[in-house]
Protein backbone atom coordinates (compact mmCIF):
# COMPACT_ATOMS: atom_id res chain seq x y z
CA UNK A 1 0.00 0.00 0.00
CA UNK A 2 3.02 2.33 -0.01
CA UNK A 3 2.67 5.09 -2.59
CA UNK A 4 5.77 6.20 -4.44
CA UNK A 5 6.09 9.67 -5.87
CA UNK A 6 8.89 11.72 -7.35
CA UNK A 7 9.99 14.52 -5.07
CA UNK A 8 11.36 16.65 -7.85
CA UNK A 9 8.13 16.64 -9.77
CA UNK A 10 5.30 16.38 -7.26
CA UNK A 11 1.83 16.14 -8.63
CA UNK A 12 -0.85 18.55 -7.58
CA UNK A 13 -2.32 16.17 -4.98
CA UNK A 14 0.96 15.24 -3.26
CA UNK A 15 1.18 16.42 0.34
CA UNK A 16 3.48 19.40 0.68
CA UNK A 17 4.60 18.57 4.24
CA UNK A 18 6.93 15.74 5.04
CA UNK A 19 10.42 14.81 6.12
CA UNK A 20 12.98 13.64 3.58
CA UNK A 21 15.38 10.91 4.71
CA UNK A 22 18.09 9.01 2.88
CA UNK A 23 17.92 5.50 4.27
CA UNK A 24 15.20 2.90 4.41
CA UNK A 25 15.63 2.26 8.13
CA UNK A 26 15.28 6.01 8.79
CA UNK A 27 12.03 6.01 6.82
CA UNK A 28 10.71 3.05 8.81
CA UNK A 29 11.71 4.49 12.18
CA UNK A 30 10.25 7.89 11.37
CA UNK A 31 7.02 6.41 10.06
CA UNK A 32 6.68 4.38 13.26
CA UNK A 33 7.28 7.45 15.42
CA UNK A 34 4.67 9.39 13.47
CA UNK A 35 2.09 6.61 13.71
CA UNK A 36 2.80 5.58 17.32
CA UNK A 37 0.70 6.99 20.13
CA UNK A 38 -2.79 5.51 20.31
CA UNK A 39 -1.50 2.00 21.14
CA UNK A 40 0.89 3.14 23.86
CA UNK A 41 -1.63 5.56 25.38
CA UNK A 42 -4.55 3.12 25.47
CA UNK A 43 -2.41 0.48 27.13
CA UNK A 44 -0.58 2.66 29.66
CA UNK A 45 -3.66 4.71 30.55
CA UNK A 46 -5.18 1.39 31.57
CA UNK A 47 -2.59 1.30 34.36
CA UNK A 48 -4.85 3.83 36.07
CA UNK A 49 -5.49 4.40 39.77
CA UNK A 50 -7.58 1.24 40.08
CA UNK A 51 -4.86 -0.80 38.39
CA UNK A 52 -2.16 0.58 40.70
CA UNK A 53 -4.28 -0.46 43.66
CA UNK A 54 -5.04 -3.95 42.26
CA UNK A 55 -1.47 -4.84 41.25
CA UNK A 56 0.07 -3.55 44.48
CA UNK A 57 -2.54 -5.46 46.46
CA UNK A 58 -1.66 -8.60 44.47
CA UNK A 59 2.00 -8.15 45.42
CA UNK A 60 1.20 -7.38 49.03
CA UNK A 61 -1.01 -10.45 49.47
CA UNK A 62 0.63 -13.08 47.28
CA UNK A 63 4.16 -11.76 46.81
CA UNK A 64 5.58 -12.44 43.36
CA UNK A 65 3.51 -15.59 42.81
CA UNK A 66 0.97 -14.00 40.45
CA UNK A 67 3.48 -12.35 38.10
CA UNK A 68 2.85 -15.01 35.42
CA UNK A 69 -0.70 -13.73 34.99
CA UNK A 70 0.70 -10.54 33.46
CA UNK A 71 2.59 -12.62 30.90
CA UNK A 72 -0.63 -14.47 30.01
CA UNK A 73 -2.52 -11.18 29.71
CA UNK A 74 0.05 -9.70 27.32
CA UNK A 75 -1.08 -11.55 24.14
CA UNK A 76 -4.74 -11.32 25.18
CA UNK A 77 -4.71 -7.55 25.51
CA UNK A 78 -2.67 -7.27 22.29
CA UNK A 79 -5.09 -9.41 20.25
CA UNK A 80 -8.12 -7.43 21.45
CA UNK A 81 -6.58 -4.02 20.81
CA UNK A 82 -5.10 -5.07 17.45
CA UNK A 83 -8.65 -5.73 16.25
CA UNK A 84 -9.65 -2.28 17.44
CA UNK A 85 -6.74 -0.62 15.61
CA UNK A 86 -7.50 -2.57 12.42
CA UNK A 87 -11.19 -1.63 12.53
CA UNK A 88 -10.34 2.01 13.20
CA UNK A 89 -7.91 2.18 10.28
CA UNK A 90 -10.27 0.34 7.91
CA UNK A 91 -13.37 2.43 8.68
CA UNK A 92 -11.90 5.73 9.92
CA UNK A 93 -14.68 5.78 12.49
CA UNK A 94 -15.11 5.08 16.19
CA UNK A 95 -16.46 1.93 17.83
CA UNK A 96 -19.70 3.51 19.05
CA UNK A 97 -20.51 4.76 15.57
CA UNK A 98 -19.88 1.32 14.05
CA UNK A 99 -22.10 -0.45 16.60
CA UNK A 100 -24.90 2.05 15.83
CA UNK A 101 -24.54 1.64 12.09
CA UNK A 102 -24.21 -2.13 11.93
CA UNK A 103 -26.29 -3.37 14.89
CA UNK A 104 -29.00 -0.72 15.07
CA UNK A 105 -30.20 1.84 17.56
CA UNK A 106 -31.07 -0.54 20.41
CA UNK A 107 -27.61 -2.07 20.74
CA UNK A 108 -26.06 1.30 19.92
CA UNK A 109 -27.88 3.06 22.75
CA UNK A 110 -27.27 0.21 25.17
CA UNK A 111 -23.54 0.29 24.47
CA UNK A 112 -23.32 4.07 24.65
CA UNK A 113 -25.30 4.48 27.88
CA UNK A 114 -23.45 1.63 29.60
CA UNK A 115 -20.11 3.04 28.44
CA UNK A 116 -20.89 6.55 29.66
CA UNK A 117 -22.14 5.24 32.99
CA UNK A 118 -19.23 2.91 33.76
CA UNK A 119 -16.74 5.52 32.53
CA UNK A 120 -18.21 8.16 34.80
CA UNK A 121 -18.08 5.88 37.83
CA UNK A 122 -14.47 5.01 36.97
CA UNK A 123 -13.64 8.72 36.77
CA UNK A 124 -14.91 9.16 40.32
CA UNK A 125 -12.47 6.48 41.47
CA UNK A 126 -9.63 8.22 39.59
CA UNK A 127 -10.31 11.52 41.34
CA UNK A 128 -10.72 9.70 44.67
CA UNK A 129 -7.21 8.26 44.20
CA UNK A 130 -5.85 11.70 43.32
CA UNK A 131 -7.49 13.16 46.41
CA UNK A 132 -6.04 10.40 48.60
CA UNK A 133 -2.49 10.79 47.27
CA UNK A 134 -2.65 14.58 47.54
CA UNK A 135 -3.84 14.50 51.14
CA UNK A 136 -0.93 12.16 52.05
CA UNK A 137 1.44 14.69 50.44
CA UNK A 138 0.00 17.47 52.56
CA UNK A 139 -1.95 19.07 49.71
CA UNK A 140 -5.56 19.85 50.50
CA UNK A 141 -7.83 17.94 48.07
CA UNK A 142 -10.08 21.02 48.02
CA UNK A 143 -7.27 22.83 46.23
CA UNK A 144 -5.48 19.94 44.50
CA UNK A 145 -8.50 18.20 42.92
CA UNK A 146 -9.93 21.35 41.26
CA UNK A 147 -6.42 22.21 40.02
CA UNK A 148 -6.07 18.72 38.50
CA UNK A 149 -9.52 19.07 36.88
CA UNK A 150 -8.57 22.43 35.35
CA UNK A 151 -5.27 20.97 34.09
CA UNK A 152 -7.13 18.06 32.50
CA UNK A 153 -9.47 20.47 30.75
CA UNK A 154 -6.67 22.69 29.46
CA UNK A 155 -4.95 19.57 28.10
CA UNK A 156 -7.68 18.99 25.51
CA UNK A 157 -8.96 22.41 24.57
CA UNK A 158 -5.89 23.63 22.72
CA UNK A 159 -7.34 22.57 19.36
CA UNK A 160 -4.41 20.26 18.63
CA UNK A 161 -4.61 16.48 18.75
CA UNK A 162 -0.82 16.24 18.49
CA UNK A 163 -0.25 18.53 21.48
CA UNK A 164 -2.58 16.35 23.56
CA UNK A 165 -0.95 13.15 22.28
CA UNK A 166 2.61 14.28 22.97
CA UNK A 167 1.76 15.47 26.46
CA UNK A 168 0.02 12.21 27.29
CA UNK A 169 2.91 10.13 25.89
CA UNK A 170 5.26 11.99 28.26
CA UNK A 171 2.90 11.12 31.14
CA UNK A 172 2.94 7.48 29.99
CA UNK A 173 6.73 7.40 29.92
CA UNK A 174 6.91 8.83 33.45
CA UNK A 175 5.70 5.38 34.50
CA UNK A 176 9.24 4.15 33.83
CA UNK A 177 9.82 5.35 37.41
CA UNK A 178 7.87 2.25 38.53
CA UNK A 179 10.76 0.18 37.17
CA UNK A 180 13.23 2.26 39.21
CA UNK A 181 11.13 1.63 42.32
CA UNK A 182 11.07 -2.09 41.53
CA UNK A 183 14.89 -2.10 41.37
CA UNK A 184 15.08 -0.11 44.60
CA UNK A 185 12.88 -2.78 46.24
CA UNK A 186 15.71 -5.34 45.67
CA UNK A 187 13.56 -8.36 44.88
CA UNK A 188 15.15 -11.76 44.29
CA UNK A 189 15.41 -11.45 40.51
CA UNK A 190 15.67 -15.19 40.04
CA UNK A 191 12.31 -15.56 41.78
CA UNK A 192 10.87 -12.74 39.67
CA UNK A 193 11.88 -14.50 36.45
CA UNK A 194 10.70 -17.90 37.72
CA UNK A 195 7.28 -16.62 38.81
CA UNK A 196 6.87 -14.74 35.53
CA UNK A 197 7.38 -17.76 33.32
CA UNK A 198 6.14 -20.60 35.54
CA UNK A 199 2.40 -20.42 36.32
CA UNK A 200 1.37 -21.38 39.79
CA UNK A 201 -0.56 -20.34 42.88
CA UNK A 202 0.59 -19.84 46.45
CA UNK A 203 0.45 -23.28 48.08
CA UNK A 204 -2.44 -23.69 50.52
CA UNK A 205 -3.95 -20.33 49.57
CA UNK A 206 -6.26 -21.26 46.71
CA UNK A 207 -9.49 -19.74 47.95
CA UNK A 208 -12.18 -17.24 46.90
CA UNK A 209 -9.90 -14.27 47.61
CA UNK A 210 -7.25 -15.61 45.25
CA UNK A 211 -9.82 -16.33 42.52
CA UNK A 212 -11.16 -12.80 42.71
CA UNK A 213 -7.72 -11.28 42.80
CA UNK A 214 -7.04 -13.07 39.50
CA UNK A 215 -10.36 -11.83 38.08
CA UNK A 216 -9.58 -8.30 39.26
CA UNK A 217 -6.18 -8.42 37.53
CA UNK A 218 -7.79 -9.57 34.27
CA UNK A 219 -10.59 -6.99 34.56
CA UNK A 220 -8.07 -4.26 35.29
CA UNK A 221 -5.94 -5.12 32.28
CA UNK A 222 -8.79 -5.32 29.74
CA UNK A 223 -11.36 -2.54 30.24
CA UNK A 224 -14.36 -1.68 28.02
CA UNK A 225 -13.38 1.95 27.48
CA UNK A 226 -10.14 0.84 25.82
CA UNK A 227 -12.01 -0.56 22.79
CA UNK A 228 -13.86 2.71 22.24
CA UNK A 229 -10.85 4.88 23.00
CA UNK A 230 -8.30 3.34 20.66
CA UNK A 231 -10.63 3.09 17.68
CA UNK A 232 -11.65 6.74 18.03
CA UNK A 233 -8.03 7.75 18.59
CA UNK A 234 -6.90 5.93 15.44
CA UNK A 235 -9.69 7.62 13.48
CA UNK A 236 -8.77 10.99 15.00
CA UNK A 237 -5.15 10.52 13.93
CA UNK A 238 -6.35 9.56 10.43
CA UNK A 239 -4.09 6.52 10.27
CA UNK A 240 -3.82 5.08 6.76
CA UNK A 241 -4.09 1.50 5.56
CA UNK A 242 -0.32 1.47 5.08
CA UNK A 243 0.08 2.41 8.77
CA UNK A 244 -1.48 -0.81 10.03
CA UNK A 245 1.79 -2.64 10.63
CA UNK A 246 3.11 0.34 12.59
CA UNK A 247 -0.14 0.65 14.54
CA UNK A 248 0.22 -3.05 15.42
CA UNK A 249 3.80 -2.45 16.58
CA UNK A 250 2.64 0.55 18.61
CA UNK A 251 -0.04 -1.61 20.24
CA UNK A 252 2.44 -4.42 20.93
CA UNK A 253 4.97 -1.98 22.39
CA UNK A 254 2.23 -0.44 24.54
CA UNK A 255 1.11 -3.87 25.74
CA UNK A 256 4.65 -4.92 26.67
CA UNK A 257 5.37 -1.61 28.42
CA UNK A 258 2.12 -1.77 30.36
CA UNK A 259 2.64 -5.35 31.48
CA UNK A 260 6.22 -4.61 32.56
CA UNK A 261 5.05 -1.57 34.56
CA UNK A 262 2.26 -3.64 36.11
CA UNK A 263 4.87 -6.25 37.07
CA UNK A 264 6.92 -3.49 38.73
CA UNK A 265 3.85 -2.48 40.75
CA UNK A 266 3.49 -6.09 41.96
CA UNK A 267 7.17 -6.07 42.98
CA UNK A 268 6.64 -2.85 44.97
CA UNK A 269 3.61 -4.46 46.66
CA UNK A 270 5.78 -7.48 47.46
CA UNK A 271 8.33 -5.11 49.03
CA UNK A 272 5.63 -4.11 51.52
CA UNK A 273 4.81 -7.78 52.18
CA UNK A 274 8.49 -8.59 52.90
CA UNK A 275 8.53 -5.82 55.49
CA UNK A 276 5.31 -7.05 57.09
CA UNK A 277 3.37 -3.95 56.09
CA UNK A 278 -0.40 -4.11 55.70
CA UNK A 279 -2.32 -1.54 53.71
CA UNK A 280 -5.72 -0.80 52.24
CA UNK A 281 -4.55 1.36 49.36
CA UNK A 282 -1.25 2.33 47.66
CA UNK A 283 -1.10 5.67 49.51
CA UNK A 284 -1.09 3.84 52.83
CA UNK A 285 1.72 1.57 51.60
CA UNK A 286 3.70 4.60 50.47
CA UNK A 287 3.42 6.13 53.92
CA UNK A 288 4.28 2.84 55.65
CA UNK A 289 7.34 2.34 53.43
CA UNK A 290 8.79 5.79 54.15
CA UNK A 291 10.71 4.72 57.31
CA UNK A 292 12.10 1.68 55.41
CA UNK A 293 12.78 3.03 51.93
CA UNK A 294 12.93 6.77 52.47
CA UNK A 295 10.83 9.78 51.60
CA UNK A 296 11.86 9.66 47.95
CA UNK A 297 10.25 6.23 47.62
CA UNK A 298 7.10 7.45 49.38
CA UNK A 299 6.74 10.58 47.28
CA UNK A 300 7.43 8.67 44.06
CA UNK A 301 4.56 6.25 44.76
CA UNK A 302 2.19 9.09 45.62
CA UNK A 303 3.14 11.08 42.50
CA UNK A 304 2.83 7.99 40.32
CA UNK A 305 -0.65 7.39 41.77
CA UNK A 306 -1.62 10.91 40.72
CA UNK A 307 -0.05 10.40 37.29
CA UNK A 308 -1.96 7.13 36.83
CA UNK A 309 -5.21 8.82 37.76
CA UNK A 310 -4.56 11.76 35.41
CA UNK A 311 -3.78 9.39 32.52
CA UNK A 312 -6.88 7.33 33.21
CA UNK A 313 -9.06 10.43 33.51
CA UNK A 314 -8.07 12.04 30.21
CA UNK A 315 -8.33 8.76 28.26
CA UNK A 316 -11.64 7.67 29.78
CA UNK A 317 -13.23 11.13 29.44
CA UNK A 318 -12.13 11.27 25.82
CA UNK A 319 -13.54 7.79 25.17
CA UNK A 320 -16.91 9.06 26.43
CA UNK A 321 -16.76 12.35 24.51
CA UNK A 322 -15.74 10.69 21.24
CA UNK A 323 -18.41 7.99 21.55
CA UNK A 324 -21.18 10.48 22.35
CA UNK A 325 -20.10 12.85 19.59
CA UNK A 326 -19.95 10.03 17.01
CA UNK A 327 -23.43 8.78 17.86
CA UNK A 328 -24.96 12.27 17.96
CA UNK A 329 -23.29 13.18 14.69
CA UNK A 330 -21.64 16.19 16.33
CA UNK A 331 -18.19 17.46 15.38
CA UNK A 332 -15.98 15.39 17.70
CA UNK A 333 -12.31 16.08 17.25
CA UNK A 334 -9.37 17.42 19.23
CA UNK A 335 -8.34 19.18 16.02
CA UNK A 336 -11.25 21.53 16.47
CA UNK A 337 -11.39 24.58 18.67
CA UNK A 338 -13.72 24.73 21.65
CA UNK A 339 -16.38 26.69 19.74
CA UNK A 340 -16.17 24.42 16.69
CA UNK A 341 -17.09 21.25 18.60
CA UNK A 342 -19.01 22.52 21.66
CA UNK A 343 -20.95 19.31 22.31
CA UNK A 344 -17.84 17.11 22.21
CA UNK A 345 -15.89 19.34 24.58
CA UNK A 346 -18.93 19.79 26.82
CA UNK A 347 -19.15 16.02 27.39
CA UNK A 348 -15.44 15.85 28.25
CA UNK A 349 -15.57 18.86 30.57
CA UNK A 350 -18.79 17.67 32.21
CA UNK A 351 -17.29 14.23 32.91
CA UNK A 352 -14.17 15.72 34.48
CA UNK A 353 -15.90 18.46 36.47
CA UNK A 354 -18.75 16.29 37.80
CA UNK A 355 -16.41 13.45 38.87
CA UNK A 356 -14.07 15.94 40.60
CA UNK A 357 -16.99 17.64 42.34
CA UNK A 358 -18.46 14.35 43.59
CA UNK A 359 -15.16 13.35 45.16
CA UNK A 360 -15.10 16.59 47.15
CA UNK A 361 -18.50 15.84 48.71
CA UNK A 362 -17.85 14.62 52.26
CA UNK A 363 -18.97 11.04 52.93
CA UNK A 364 -19.46 10.02 49.30
CA UNK A 365 -19.98 6.20 49.26
CA UNK A 366 -16.84 5.25 47.35
CA UNK A 367 -17.25 1.54 48.08
CA UNK A 368 -20.63 1.60 46.32
CA UNK A 369 -19.01 3.37 43.36
CA UNK A 370 -16.26 0.72 43.12
CA UNK A 371 -18.79 -2.14 43.26
CA UNK A 372 -20.92 -0.43 40.61
CA UNK A 373 -17.89 -0.06 38.35
CA UNK A 374 -17.29 -3.81 38.63
CA UNK A 375 -20.94 -4.63 37.86
CA UNK A 376 -21.34 -2.33 34.88
CA UNK A 377 -17.91 -3.16 33.48
CA UNK A 378 -19.03 -6.79 33.70
CA UNK A 379 -22.05 -5.87 31.58
CA UNK A 380 -20.08 -3.73 29.18
CA UNK A 381 -16.93 -5.70 28.40
CA UNK A 382 -18.43 -8.92 27.00
CA UNK A 383 -20.96 -7.04 24.87
CA UNK A 384 -18.42 -4.55 23.50
CA UNK A 385 -15.99 -7.34 22.68
CA UNK A 386 -18.68 -9.45 20.96
CA UNK A 387 -19.60 -6.47 18.78
CA UNK A 388 -15.93 -5.98 17.99
CA UNK A 389 -15.53 -9.60 16.96
CA UNK A 390 -18.68 -9.52 14.81
CA UNK A 391 -17.61 -6.26 13.15
CA UNK A 392 -14.24 -7.81 12.33
CA UNK A 393 -16.13 -10.59 10.55
CA UNK A 394 -18.35 -8.20 8.60
CA UNK A 395 -17.18 -8.98 5.08
CA UNK A 396 -19.71 -6.58 3.53
CA UNK A 397 -18.14 -3.72 5.48
CA UNK A 398 -14.45 -4.61 5.50
CA UNK A 399 -13.95 -6.80 2.46
CA UNK A 400 -11.65 -9.81 2.45
CA UNK A 401 -8.50 -7.86 3.27
CA UNK A 402 -9.39 -6.50 6.70
CA UNK A 403 -11.69 -9.14 8.19
CA UNK A 404 -10.39 -11.60 10.78
CA UNK A 405 -8.55 -14.65 9.54
CA UNK A 406 -9.66 -18.08 10.81
CA UNK A 407 -6.89 -18.25 13.38
CA UNK A 408 -7.84 -14.72 14.56
CA UNK A 409 -11.38 -15.93 15.16
CA UNK A 410 -10.31 -19.03 17.03
CA UNK A 411 -8.08 -17.00 19.36
CA UNK A 412 -10.62 -14.23 19.83
CA UNK A 413 -13.62 -16.47 20.54
CA UNK A 414 -11.52 -18.25 23.18
CA UNK A 415 -10.65 -14.89 24.76
CA UNK A 416 -14.31 -13.85 24.64
CA UNK A 417 -15.47 -17.10 26.28
CA UNK A 418 -12.94 -16.63 29.10
CA UNK A 419 -13.93 -12.97 29.60
CA UNK A 420 -17.63 -13.92 29.69
CA UNK A 421 -16.96 -16.56 32.34
CA UNK A 422 -14.80 -14.24 34.46
CA UNK A 423 -17.30 -11.36 34.22
CA UNK A 424 -20.12 -13.68 35.24
CA UNK A 425 -18.08 -15.06 38.13
CA UNK A 426 -17.25 -11.54 39.30
CA UNK A 427 -20.91 -10.51 39.09
CA UNK A 428 -21.97 -13.57 41.10
CA UNK A 429 -19.37 -12.70 43.73
CA UNK A 430 -20.60 -9.11 43.92
CA UNK A 431 -24.28 -10.07 44.06
CA UNK A 432 -24.00 -13.17 46.25
CA UNK A 433 -20.86 -12.72 48.37
CA UNK A 434 -22.06 -15.38 50.87
CA UNK A 435 -21.78 -18.08 48.20
CA UNK A 436 -18.01 -17.85 48.38
CA UNK A 437 -17.71 -17.91 52.16
CA UNK B 1 3.16 7.05 3.84
CA UNK B 2 6.53 7.13 2.19
CA UNK B 3 7.58 8.89 -0.95
CA UNK B 4 10.72 8.08 -2.84
CA UNK B 5 12.76 9.26 -5.77
CA UNK B 6 15.66 7.88 -7.71
CA UNK B 7 17.54 10.87 -9.10
CA UNK B 8 20.38 9.02 -10.82
CA UNK B 9 22.68 8.85 -7.78
CA UNK B 10 20.61 8.73 -4.64
CA UNK B 11 17.34 7.36 -3.34
CA UNK B 12 15.37 9.69 -1.06
CA UNK B 13 12.35 8.91 1.06
CA UNK B 14 9.72 11.43 2.01
CA UNK B 15 7.81 10.52 5.15
CA UNK B 16 4.48 12.25 5.62
CA UNK B 17 2.63 12.44 8.93
CA UNK B 18 -0.85 10.87 8.77
CA UNK B 19 -2.43 14.21 9.69
CA UNK B 20 -0.65 15.97 6.79
CA UNK B 21 -1.40 13.31 4.20
CA UNK B 22 -4.18 13.07 1.63
CA UNK B 23 -7.41 11.57 3.00
CA UNK B 24 -7.94 8.04 1.69
CA UNK B 25 -11.10 6.13 0.88
CA UNK B 26 -12.23 4.08 3.87
CA UNK B 27 -14.62 1.14 4.24
CA UNK B 28 -18.05 2.75 4.56
CA UNK B 29 -21.12 1.36 6.29
CA UNK B 30 -23.41 3.61 4.28
CA UNK B 31 -25.25 1.95 1.41
CA UNK B 32 -24.33 -1.65 2.20
CA UNK B 33 -27.54 -2.43 4.08
CA UNK B 34 -27.92 -3.91 7.56
CA UNK B 35 -25.53 -6.47 8.99
CA UNK B 36 -26.05 -9.90 7.46
CA UNK B 37 -27.67 -12.07 10.14
CA UNK B 38 -25.72 -15.25 9.64
CA UNK B 39 -26.15 -18.15 12.05
CA UNK B 40 -22.97 -17.10 13.88
CA UNK B 41 -24.20 -13.52 14.35
CA UNK B 42 -27.63 -14.71 15.51
CA UNK B 43 -26.14 -17.12 18.06
CA UNK B 44 -23.69 -14.48 19.34
CA UNK B 45 -26.43 -11.92 19.89
CA UNK B 46 -28.67 -14.54 21.50
CA UNK B 47 -25.92 -15.53 23.97
CA UNK B 48 -25.30 -11.84 24.66
CA UNK B 49 -28.99 -11.25 25.38
CA UNK B 50 -29.08 -14.28 27.71
CA UNK B 51 -25.98 -13.02 29.52
CA UNK B 52 -27.40 -9.53 29.93
CA UNK B 53 -30.75 -10.91 31.12
CA UNK B 54 -28.98 -13.10 33.71
CA UNK B 55 -26.94 -10.14 34.92
CA UNK B 56 -30.02 -7.92 35.14
CA UNK B 57 -31.96 -10.56 37.11
CA UNK B 58 -29.04 -10.96 39.50
CA UNK B 59 -28.89 -7.18 39.93
CA UNK B 60 -32.64 -7.01 40.68
CA UNK B 61 -32.33 -9.88 43.17
CA UNK B 62 -29.39 -8.16 44.83
CA UNK B 63 -31.26 -4.85 45.16
CA UNK B 64 -34.35 -6.61 46.57
CA UNK B 65 -32.13 -8.58 48.96
CA UNK B 66 -30.41 -5.42 50.18
CA UNK B 67 -33.72 -3.64 50.67
CA UNK B 68 -35.02 -6.49 52.85
CA UNK B 69 -38.05 -7.18 50.62
CA UNK B 70 -37.08 -10.85 50.31
CA UNK B 71 -37.55 -11.16 54.07
CA UNK B 72 -34.06 -12.24 55.11
Interface residues (C-beta under 8 A of the other chain):
Chain A: X2 X3 X4 X5 X6 X7 X8 X13 X14 X15 X17 X18 X19 X20 X21 X22 X23 X24 X26 X27 X30 X31 X34 X35 X90 X91 X92 X93 X98 X101 X102 X103 X104 X161 X162 X237 X238 X239 X240 X241 X242 X243 X335 X375 X378 X379 X382 X383 X386 X389 X390 X393 X394 X396 X397 X398 X399 X402 X420 X424 X427 X428 X430 X431 X432
Chain B: X1 X2 X3 X4 X5 X7 X10 X11 X12 X13 X14 X15 X16 X17 X18 X19 X20 X21 X22 X23 X24 X26 X27 X28 X29 X30 X32 X33 X34 X35 X36 X40 X41 X44 X45 X47 X48 X51 X52 X54 X55 X58 X59 X61 X62
